[in-house]
Amino acid sequence: MKREELVSYLDGLLEPARFRDYCPNGLQVEGRNEVRRIVAGVTASQALLDAAVARGADTILVHHGYFWKGEDGRVTGIRRQRLATLIENDINLIAYHLPLDAHPELGNNAQLARSLGWLPDGRFGEQDIAWLGALAEPADLGSISSNVTAMLGREPLVIGSLQKPVRRVAWCSGGAQAYFEQAIALGVDAYLSGEISEQTVHLARESGVAYLAAGHHATERGGVQALAMHLTERCGLDCEFVDVENPV
């Protein structure tokens, strides 16, 4: 498949033009024109780049790429090494950030709902990134925490009584603790995200709405995994997801 064909297909699927994002979506670094082997991962770290080189990949597909808004643009140090690895090995870097959070089927939040058995029925937050819905059956917070641990392979930090009954939930992958107050206003019993801030603990305690911080990396593996599988099934591409361990 030609690089331009792949990027055009992904742009049509994920609709990046709909989003005001903090980085460019789509092709970020140009490599080989012919795409045959893709390595997918959450973040375009040096470890993922090295894994792609070792596997003979011509393309890397990630959720967290480069060129973030407000970032120092000088090509030195770590940034130089990463770009040198891509350019010297003629590897394409393709990244989709908010579009891969929001996609109704392949996105991070859709995959969280699917893996946890939650039933989405609404959106909220900036650009409707965050989701809300109901549990298939009411459960206590301790049971939900155990399910999150089993599904994501990471025990969440839980703020709230483990005996608290939960019927309605809201969630948003990654660093989405800023949407917690909106979730509280929507009347949910619990909110799940990847990260937590100091003030979030007080909001949870004082509002009575439980908070689960399940890990930025852990909550954002699902989208790029689903996208890689989609490209394999629909486009016949050789796609491998490489999970570079990250405890955050």
DODRENMAR-627835 format. One record per residue: x, y, z of N, C-alpha, C, CB in turn; residue in three letters. Coordinates in steps of 0.001 Angstrom, whole numbers, plus 500000, padded with zeros to 6 digits. Glycine has a CB too. Layout:
# residues N
XYZXYZXYZXYZAla
...
This chain:
# residues 248
500851498812500000500000500000500000500891501244500000499035500002501234Met
500558502228499188501324503461499147501075504278500419500960504282497892Lys
502123504995500840502011505812502045500852506789501957503303506568502289Arg
500717507467500808499647508457500654498274507810500739499792509192499326Glu
498153506588500238496876505868500315496534505528501761496928504583499467Glu
497532505109502514497300504764503922496892505998504717498560504128504541Leu
497615507090504558497293508312505311495915508836504920498363509401505067Val
495593508770503636494271509202503179493174508338503790494191509152501646Ser
493419507030503858492436506118504451492253506437505932492873504642504266Tyr
493351506623506662493274506916508090492613508261508354494662506893508705Leu
492905509257507526492259510567507681490744510459507476492857511584506682Asp
490344509654506498488915509464506269488238508720507405488694508721504980Gly
488968507793508002488421506990509092488332507772510392489262505753509299Leu
489389508520510735489490509178512039489098510656512026490887509050512550Leu
488969511251510849488491512631510672489234513654511541487014512697510985Glu
490545513763511409491300514693512246490920516158512063492749514534511969Pro
490373516522510907489998517923510671488891518391511611489552518109509227Ala
488183517449512243487107517808513176487639518343514503486222516602513436Arg
488932518141514774489452518397516111490446519555516151490107517154516645Phe
490372520322517233491417521284517570492385520535518479490830522599518269Arg
493553520229517961494462519354518690495738520091519061494791518114517863Asp
496565519428519892497807520010520385499001519605519534498039519601521823Tyr
498748518848518484499825518342517639499255518087516249500461517040518239Cys
500123517967515244499631517594513911499234516129513883500698517874512836Pro
498080515840513294497620514464513139497889513970511723496123514355513469Asn
498199512680511615498493512104510308499983511843510170498008513030509185Gly
500512512051508970501930511812508711502764512907509369502212511753507187Leu
503656512529510285504516513506510969505944513479510444504521513244512468Gln
506443512303510084507782512176509502507667511263508294508825511615510545Val
508180511714507162508064510962505911509189509956505765508060511909504718Glu
508813508723505428509779507664505165509512507027503817509739506606506267Gly
509553505706503772509383504981502515507992505196501911509626503493502737Arg
507922505182500599506659505382499898505757504159499985506920505725498447Asn
506356502976500059505584501737500104505487501252501554506231500647499198Glu
504259501018501996504031500552503363503707499064503326502883501355504050Val
504547498289503998504324496834504057504248496321505496505441496100503310Arg
505045496918506387505094496422507769504985497600508735506407495618508029Arg
503984497551509599503723498632510555503953498132511973502280499173510401Ile
504662498917512760504737498712514204503889499799514859506230498750514724Val
502940499384515697502057500310516384502392500346517872500584499916516168Ala
502190501494518486502452501639519910501769502881520443503955501697520182Gly
501801503052521746501144504219522351501934505485522078500976504022523865Val
503242505441522276504082506640522206505317506378521352504500507094523620Thr
505699507362520552506867507229519676508155507476520459506769508209518486Ala
508375506654521465509597506730522266510750506091521500509403506035523642Ser
511967506309522010513116505685521359513014504170521408514417506144522013Gln
512458503639522498512308502183522614511395501630521530511759501812523993Ala
510311502341521216509416501878520153510094501999518799508101502676520162Leu
510831503085518575511554503255517318512568502130517118512260504618517285Leu
513292501790518176514284500716518079513613499372517790515105500628519375Asp
512442499157518395511702497914518128511273497848516670510467497805519047Ala
510866498993516112510459499034514708511631498743513777509855500394514374Ala
512789499299514092513989499039513292514349497554513341515178499897513795Val
514297496977514548514644495568514717513701494656513947514629495197516187Ala
512444495091513775511444494278513074511369494581511585510086494489513692Arg
512212495483511118512206495819509699510974496568509258512334494587508893Gly
510369497350510149509151498097509816509481499305508951508424498547511097Ala
508552499658508091508696500873507296507811502002507820508363500588505838Asp
506918501683508783505976502667509302505726502420510788504649502619508514Thr
505645503511511543505268503461512954503966504234513112506398504050513879Ile
502998503630513792501683504231514024501482504380515522500540503371513391Leu
501236505618515981501141505866517422499997506816517759502454506435517946Val
499699506864519055498761507841519616499499509125520003498029507250520847His
500655508985520620501479510130521021502674510250520080501957509986522499His
502623511213519191503733511448518281504577512620518738503222511692516874Gly
504912513509517806505826514617518085505166515966517770507126514456517269Tyr
505962517038517964505614518413517562504415518959518336505317518461516065Phe
504468518819519664503384519297520514503393520814520619503486518678521902Trp
502213521386520755502051522825520893502827523332522105500564523192521016Lys
503614524382521905504378524977522991505692524281523288503559524990524212Gly
505988523206522579507220522454522803508401523171522156507092521020522249Glu
509560523078522774510785523629522202511051522941520865511995523448523177Asp
511155523727519784511267523154518452512675522820518007510681524073517487Gly
513676523050518865515053522777518448515321521275518353516039523422519426Arg
516001520871517300516285519453517064517629519119517681516276519115515541Val
517605518870518992518814518548519736518513517392520685519339519789520517Thr
519579516760521184519436515764522231518525514613521859518929516406523459Gly
517550514343522749516625513223522558515830513385521275515674513102523749Ile
515379514620520995514588514851519771515425514543518525514074516318519720Arg
516677514970518522517542514683517382517726513187517202518896515360517555Arg
517949512453518289518174511012518196516946510300517644518541510439519565Gln
515771510684518114514540510048517628514348510304516128513316510570518419Arg
514491511560515728514303511890514315515378511236513452514320513412514116Leu
516607511172513962517682510522513211517374509040512980519020510673513955Ala
516815508383513994516459506964513850515434506781512741515908506402515178Thr
514428507641512712513400507544511673513975507825510289512256508514511967Leu
514728508899510168515219509326508853516285508372508321515786510749508931Ile
517214507948509182518280507053508737517734505693508297519304506865509852Glu
516611505288508884516014503995508528514826504136507585515578503267509780Asn
514573505374507127513527505641506135512158505130506607513895504989504792Asp
511815505453507869510572504989508488509567506130508587510847504398509884Ile
508338505870508184507252506839508343506784506859509794506071506505507397Asn
506451508051510282505801508170511591504420508777511379506657509042512584Leu
503389508032511758502000508468511635501400508497513039501177507519510678Ile
500757509611513390500213509757514744498812510363514702501143510631515609Ala
497949509847515562496600510413515732496319510529517230495503509521515017Tyr
496085511752517676495918512014519099494435512056519463496603513335519487His
493827513230519526492413513323519906491494512504519001491975514769519886Leu
491749512425517697490873511583516867490843510127517306491312511654515429Pro
491950509652517901491987508262518339491434508096519751493408507733518275Leu
491251509188520471490507509125521732489012509023521447490807510366522612Asp
488571509758520436487140509994520248486424509035519317486949511345519746Ala
487134508277518489486459507461517481485429506535518129487485506639516684His
484207506468517566483125505727518217483310504220518296481874506001517514Pro
484212503652517487484431502205517520485868501838517877484072501599516181Glu
486825502528517279488225502162517455488934503000518519488949502297516146Leu
488302504053519001488947504989519905489237504429521286488108506189520040Gly
490097505136522013490459504711523362489254504590524284491448505677523953Asn
488357505565524230487202505524525129486205504439524724486508506882525152Asn
486069504212523423485217503111522964485790501773523399485061503146521435Ala
487112501628523327487750500375523714487700500155525220489189500353523237Gln
487773501250526007487602501119527453486213500576527765487821502478528157Leu
485195501155527136483821500699527371483676499231526984482816501563526576Ala
484246498864525868484137497477525380484807496507526347484771497344523977Arg
486010496830526788486741495902527653486134495813529045488192496322527758Ser
485534496912529527484986496930530879483505496564530926485186498290531490Leu
482875496410529762481469496038529716480535497179530079481223494887530631Gly
480966498419529842480128499588530130479296499949528903480999500795530566Trp
478140500561529131477184500868528065477105502377527847475786500300528404Leu
477829502901526856477843504348526640476495504884526166478913504708525633Pro
476137506066526660474907506705526178475043508214526054473756506378527104Asp
476278508736526133476448510182525988477908510580525938475764510905527123Gly
478118511833525544479459512422525490479447513747526244479928512629524011Arg
480632514187526684480743515500527316482196515941527248480234515469528795Phe
482485517111527798483847517625527798484193518342526510484819516508528030Gly
485400518886526465485870519619525293485820518731524053487301520143525520Glu
485140519193523028485005518490521749484384517094521918486374518368521076Gln
483585516929522986482899515657523246483868514482523315481859515396522169Asp
485016514697523937486024513646524049485640512611525099487379514250524388Ile
485067513079526233484752512176527349483408511485527129484733512951528683Ala
483255510307527738482055509483527564481376509249528909482410508132526900Trp
480095508939528873479377508508530069478368507450529692478682509696530762Leu
477932506694530714476984505620530448476667504851531708477525504680529390Gly
476205503641531525475751502809532643476511501501532676474245502539532545Ala
476525500880533846477032499519533946475970498561533433477431499175535405Leu
476407497435532904475438496420532473474598495970533655476152495209531833Ala
475232495876534841474548495572536086475207496389537188474591494038536406Glu
474436496931538130475031497701539234476087496882539973473940498160540219Pro
477135497539540444478217496858541160478789497816542184479328496359540182Ala
479557497293543123480217498198544061481562498628543480480406497520545452Asp
482117499689544066483345500272543544484502499282543599483698501529544319Leu
484537498438544613485595497439544711485569496464543553485480496686546007Gly
484381496047543133484257495125542000484699495799540712482811494622541864Ser
484335497070540561484752497808539366486269497936539325484099499205539332Ile
486882498252540464488333498373540524489005497055540146488775498813541924Ser
488478495947540635489046494632540311488926494337538813488341493525541126Ser
487807494724538226487601494511536791488572495345535972486160494849536398Asn
488780496599536394489743497471535712491139496861535776489745498888536342Val
491518496365536944492833495733537103492989494550536158493038495275538554Thr
491961493726536076492017492533535227492075492897533746490809491638535494Ala
491301493883533342491215494239531922492419495051531434489944495023531671Met
492944495945532282494024496843531855495397496388532329493759498240532361Leu
495440495390533206496724494910533695497418495892534601497610494586532554Gly
496637496749535256497212497770536150496172498108537206497649499062535354Arg
496567498063538470495630498382539546495415499891539624496145497839540899Glu
494179500359539564493945501797539602494085502366541010492570502112539057Pro
494395503641541084494304504376542341492844504771542506495260505640542362Leu
492227504358543599490796504572543796490566505544544940490076503240544072Val
489790506581544686489377507529545708487879507326545934489707509016545290Ile
487529506756547078486133506465547375486020505146548106485297506438546097Gly
484902504934548759484670503690549490484470502536548522483454503822550417Ser
485158501429548762485035500270547885483654499639547971486092499240548229Leu
482896499986548987481531499472549131480499500356548425481176499352550608Gln
480943501468547866480019502406547225479303501738546050480771503664546746Lys
477962501793546013477238501252544850477396502163543636475741501071545179Pro
477593501569542487477799502339541255476840501835540184479278502231540764Val
476141502785539571475247502463538458475650503212537192473798502796538824Arg
475977504491537354476361505299536202477816505738536332475438506526536065Arg
478508505719535190479940506029535172480247507001534033480782504733535022Val
481370507698534181481917508523533107483393508180532990481702510065533379Ala
483957508377531810485355508002531619485977508774530469485475506504531367Trp
487299508932530557488063509533529464489518509120529636487913511101529443Cys
490082508552528614491442508027528674492467509146528819491743507204527430Ser
493661508775529273494779509713529318494707510707530460494854510454528040Gly
495174511919530201495231512957531226493979513803531242496435513838531014Gly
492859513214531623491565513882531521490934514172532879490624513042530702Ala
491768514388533898491222514702535211490476516033535221492331514728536238Gln
490746516897534258490089518204534208488597518101533911490751519072533164Ala
488141516944533408486717516772533103485919516242534301486554515825531923Tyr
486579516064535428485921515438536575484734516265537086486928515231537701Phe
484904517573537170483799518403537664482583518309536749484246519866537791Glu
482805518238535440481682518074534512481001516727534730482161518200533051Gln
481808515705534986481244514377535255480394514401536527482371513325535384Ala
480866515084537555480104515212538800478756515859538525480890516035539842Ile
478769516935537723477533517662537416476538516807536639477851518919536624Ala
477035515793535937476165514913535153475527513813536001476953514287534018Leu
475887513759537276475219512837538186475719511406538159473795512833537892Gly
476955511197537727477484509828537721477930509435539120478661509695536726Val
478148508149539325478605507636540614480123507491540667477951506297540902Asp
480749507365539503482198507164539451482738507695538127482557505660539626Ala
484003508111538164484684508620536976486041507934536871484843510178537031Tyr
486375507484535663487662506840535410488449507637534387487465505392534927Leu
489731507857534687490634508470533722492017507864533896490678510016533894Ser
492973508396533166494313507853533271495119508457534388495028508043532000Gly
494877509733534699495701510451535662494836511082536746496536511525534958Glu
495494511570537785494818512254538879495719513386539366494475511263540041Ile
495113514493539785495839515619540348495497515781541823495523516906539578Ser
496283516564542521496091516744543965494681517204544295497097517746544512Glu
494175518201543568492852518741543877491722517764543550492639520031543121Gln
492012516795542676490999515822542291490566514973543486491524514926541172Thr
491484514667544361491169513873545548490120514578546395492438513611546381Val
490294515879546592489344516638547403487976516717546726489881518049547669His
487972516883545409486701516921544679485948515600544834486944517222543186Leu
486675514499544760486033513187544909485461513014546309487034512060544610Ala
486244513359547311485788513204548695484590514089549007486920513519549656Arg
484623515320548524483577516272548885482309516107548054484095517675548736Glu
482449515568546849481275515362545989480620514011546214481667515495544533Ser
481394513068546745480881511709546895480963510882545624479467511757547356Gly
481535511448544552481716510712543291483099510063543308481556511663542040Val
483147508772543119484412508039543171485282508361541956484151506528543249Ala
486593508261542145487540508530541065488504507352540956488316509866541312Tyr
488694506867539725489654505792539463490695506299538477488941504514538912Leu
491955506362538914493064506742538039493746505451537591494082507714538769Ala
493506505065536346493911503739535877495184503746535034492800503131535080Ala
495851504904534928497108504960534193496956505536532795497703503591534103Gly
497745506552532490497669507181531167497965506162530071498652508366531070His
499057505452530222499455504469529209498438503324529124500857503909529527His
498046502811530280497136501657530302495791501968529663496921501188531730Ala
495285503181529859493979503538529299494055503907527825493382504689530074Thr
495277504030527271495400504437525875496088503397525003496151505728525792Glu
496168502168525483496656501087524619495576500625523653497142499904525463Arg
494322500665524097493244500039523348493010500616521967492001500136524118Gly
493088501935521836492788502566520556493758502190519460492778504044520713Gly
495049502307519731496029502002518681496073500499518404497433502510519086Val
495793499668519416495687498224519177494524497913518234495505497469520510Gln
493378498532518504492206498306517656492440498824516244490971498977518261Ala
493128499962516125493408500526514808494364499625514028493997501939514943Leu
495369499091514697496303498179514027495584496929513538497450497789514974Ala
494693496386514358493929495205513954493017495527512778493104494670515132Met
492429496722512803491559497157511703492339497214510391490940498539512013His
493558497754510437494369497854509212494775496479508695495622498700509469Leu
494988495558509604495313494194509191494123493548508493495741493351510402Thr
492938493697509108491743493027508580491206493700507318490655492997509641Glu
491201495031507286490592495748506167491556496010505018490034497049506649Arg
492827496227505336493787496615504306494843495556504022494461497884504706Cys
494828494465504796495784493397504577497214493760504924495724492971503172Gly
497406494753505799498750495179506175499274494355507339498761496664506535Leu
500575494201507392501242493495508487501455494497509616502609492854508022Asp
500607494428510658500661495378511774500930494634513073499342496186511878Cys
501912495089513827502224494497515121502205495573516194503593493788515088Glu
501445495347517255501442496267518390502575495887519324500076496244519137Phe
503403496864519671504524496664520600504245497504521844505911497059519940Val
504117496848522974503786497533524212505061497858524980502838496678525071Asp
505465499112524931506622499566525715506112499893527109507336500819525050Val
506478499101528096505938499204529451506112500613530003506616498189530375Glu
505045501116530630505068502451531220504158502439532439504621503545530189Asn
504672502657533645503859502560534844502950503749535089504733502380536007Pro
503123504834534345502362506068534610500922505932534131503033507278533924Val
